[in-house]
Amino acid sequence: APVVSVNNSFVHCYGSVGPPVADIEVAIDTRDRRPGAVGEILTRSGSVMLGYYKSPEDTAAVMTGEGWLRTGDLGRLDRHGCITLTGRLKSMIVLNNGKKAFPEEIEVLLDQIPGVRESFVWGASSGRSVVDICARLVIDHSQLPEDCRTSPELSARYLSSQVDAVNRQMPPYKEIRFYYFSRRAVIRKEDAVDRQAEQQQIRQELKSRGLDIQKIKGQWID
């Protein structure tokens, strides 16, 4: 499915990807019947593919019997019919209480912190058999407030206070429990974050240093 929605001169919803274009149907796959509920975005139109060539199994994985294409994107529809993207289905973090968190939403808030060039959020299982939300913040030292650049301790203290401020903007279940600071860029593939490769790299980095994400909260590791 090529273009599904776009903001235009008549309908422009800030923060959304706009309403569906003409002759495009959009639905949200969710059991939650409340307005604005988040779920997988489905689309159906004459521009949606018929399926994968000679691969009925792959086709069945992404197409419903009624012709809906499962986009793999998570989002919601507002009262104007505009679509807001909240993340990718594959990257969704399912917490122990059944609630769901979307890394992309949290990363948007972290990336607004002065000095944070980019961030990466994931869910990690601890020894308590609990899934905790974790983050790696990639820092641009030159963009930190001037009075925080003189020592790693001062910059860490400033950044930790900013993460605390981000946590206060979110429901408690989305709180970033463990995080650390680094200068290594997030791994990307074709301009998109390669979440699987990045998580593997984080595991290797911590293991090679004999570190544990639960024990380095608010610290620099490079």
C-alpha positions in Angstrom: 0.0 0.0 0.0 1.6 3.3 -1.0 0.3 6.5 0.4 -2.4 6.0 3.0 -2.8 9.4 4.7 -1.4 12.9 4.5 -2.1 16.3 6.0 -3.4 18.8 3.5 -4.6 22.4 3.1 -8.1 21.5 4.4 -7.3 19.1 7.3 -4.0 19.6 9.1 -3.7 17.8 12.5 -0.5 18.6 14.3 1.3 15.5 15.4 -0.6 13.2 13.1 0.0 11.9 9.6 -3.3 13.3 8.6 -6.6 11.8 7.3 -6.8 8.9 4.8 -6.6 10.1 1.2 -9.5 9.6 -1.2 -10.7 6.0 -1.7 -8.5 4.7 1.1 -10.1 2.9 4.1 -8.4 2.8 7.5 -9.3 0.8 10.6 -7.7 0.2 14.0 -7.4 -3.4 15.1 -8.1 -3.4 18.8 -10.5 -4.9 21.3 -10.8 -1.5 23.1 -13.9 0.2 21.9 -13.2 3.6 23.4 -12.5 6.5 21.0 -8.9 7.0 20.3 -7.9 3.4 21.3 -4.5 2.3 20.1 -4.1 -0.8 17.9 -2.6 -2.0 14.6 -3.4 0.2 11.6 -5.2 -1.7 8.8 -5.8 -0.3 5.4 -7.9 -1.4 2.4 -8.1 0.1 -1.1 -7.5 -0.6 -4.8 -3.9 0.4 -4.3 -3.2 -2.4 -1.7 -1.3 -5.4 -3.1 -3.2 -8.6 -3.8 -0.5 -10.6 -1.9 3.0 -11.9 -2.1 3.8 -13.7 -5.4 3.5 -17.5 -5.0 3.6 -17.2 -1.2 0.2 -17.7 0.3 1.7 -18.2 3.8 3.4 -14.7 3.7 0.2 -13.2 2.3 -2.0 -14.7 5.0 0.3 -13.2 7.6 -0.3 -9.6 6.5 -3.7 -9.8 4.6 -7.1 -10.5 6.1 -9.8 -12.4 4.2 -11.6 -9.1 3.7 -8.7 -7.5 1.9 -7.3 -5.5 4.8 -3.5 -5.1 4.9 -1.9 -5.3 8.3 0.6 -2.4 8.2 2.6 -3.4 11.4 2.2 0.2 12.5 0.4 1.1 15.8 -1.7 4.1 16.0 -5.1 5.7 16.7 -7.8 7.7 15.0 -9.0 11.0 16.4 -12.5 12.5 16.1 -11.4 14.2 12.8 -10.4 10.9 11.3 -6.7 11.7 11.4 -4.2 9.0 12.1 -1.5 9.3 14.8 1.3 6.8 14.7 2.5 5.5 18.1 5.0 2.9 17.2 5.7 -0.4 15.5 3.9 -3.6 16.6 7.2 -5.5 16.7 8.8 -2.9 19.1 5.9 -2.7 21.5 6.9 -3.4 25.1 4.3 -5.6 27.0 4.6 -5.1 30.7 3.8 -7.6 33.5 0.5 -5.9 34.3 -0.6 -6.3 30.6 -0.2 -2.7 29.8 1.7 -1.7 26.7 4.4 0.9 26.1 5.7 2.1 22.8 9.4 2.9 22.6 9.0 5.5 19.9 6.7 7.7 22.1 9.1 7.7 24.9 12.1 8.4 22.6 10.4 11.5 21.2 10.3 12.9 24.7 13.9 12.0 25.6 15.1 13.4 22.3 13.8 16.8 23.3 16.3 17.0 26.3 19.0 19.5 25.5 22.2 17.6 24.9 20.4 14.3 23.8 21.2 13.6 20.2 19.1 10.5 20.0 17.8 7.8 22.3 16.9 4.1 22.3 14.2 2.6 24.5 13.6 -1.1 25.2 12.0 -3.5 27.6 14.4 -5.7 29.7 13.4 -8.6 32.0 15.1 -8.4 35.4 15.9 -11.1 37.9 12.5 -10.3 39.5 10.8 -11.6 36.4 9.6 -8.1 35.8 9.8 -6.2 32.5 11.4 -2.8 33.1 11.6 0.1 30.6 15.2 1.0 29.9 16.9 3.6 27.8 20.3 4.5 26.3 20.7 8.2 25.8 23.2 9.3 23.1 24.8 12.6 24.3 26.2 15.5 22.2 28.4 17.1 24.8 28.5 20.4 22.9 24.8 20.8 23.3 24.6 20.3 27.0 24.1 23.4 29.2 27.4 25.1 29.6 27.5 24.6 33.4 27.1 20.9 33.0 30.1 20.3 30.7 32.9 20.5 33.2 32.6 17.0 34.6 30.9 13.7 33.9 29.3 13.9 37.3 27.6 17.2 36.6 26.4 16.2 33.2 25.0 12.9 34.6 23.2 14.8 37.4 21.6 17.2 34.9 20.6 14.4 32.5 19.1 12.3 35.3 17.0 15.3 36.4 15.7 15.6 32.8 14.8 11.9 32.6 12.9 12.4 35.9 11.0 15.2 34.2 10.2 13.0 31.3 8.9 10.3 33.6 6.5 12.9 35.2 4.9 13.5 31.8 3.9 9.8 31.5 1.7 7.4 33.4 3.7 5.6 36.1 3.6 2.3 34.2 5.7 3.9 31.4 8.4 5.1 33.7 11.9 4.7 32.5 13.4 2.6 35.3 17.0 2.2 34.2 19.1 4.3 31.8 22.6 5.3 31.0 24.5 7.7 28.9 26.7 7.0 25.9 28.3 8.6 22.8 27.8 5.8 20.4 25.2 6.4 17.7 22.2 4.2 17.5 22.5 1.4 14.9 20.4 2.1 11.8 19.5 0.2 8.7 18.2 2.1 5.7 17.7 5.2 7.9 15.5 3.3 10.4 16.5 2.2 13.8 17.6 -1.5 13.7 16.1 -2.4 17.1 17.2 -6.0 17.1 20.8 -5.1 16.3 20.9 -2.2 18.8 19.6 -4.4 21.6 22.2 -7.0 20.8 24.9 -4.4 20.8 23.8 -3.1 24.2 23.9 -6.6 25.7 27.4 -7.1 24.3 28.6 -3.7 25.5 27.4 -4.2 29.0 28.6 -7.8 29.2 32.1 -6.9 28.0 32.4 -4.3 30.8 30.9 -6.6 33.4 28.0 -4.2 33.8 24.3 -4.7 34.5 21.6 -2.3 33.4 20.1 -2.3 36.8 23.4 -1.2 38.4 24.4 1.6 36.1 21.4 3.9 36.3 22.3 7.4 35.4 25.9 6.6 34.6 28.3 7.1 31.7 29.8 3.9 30.2 32.1 5.4 27.6 
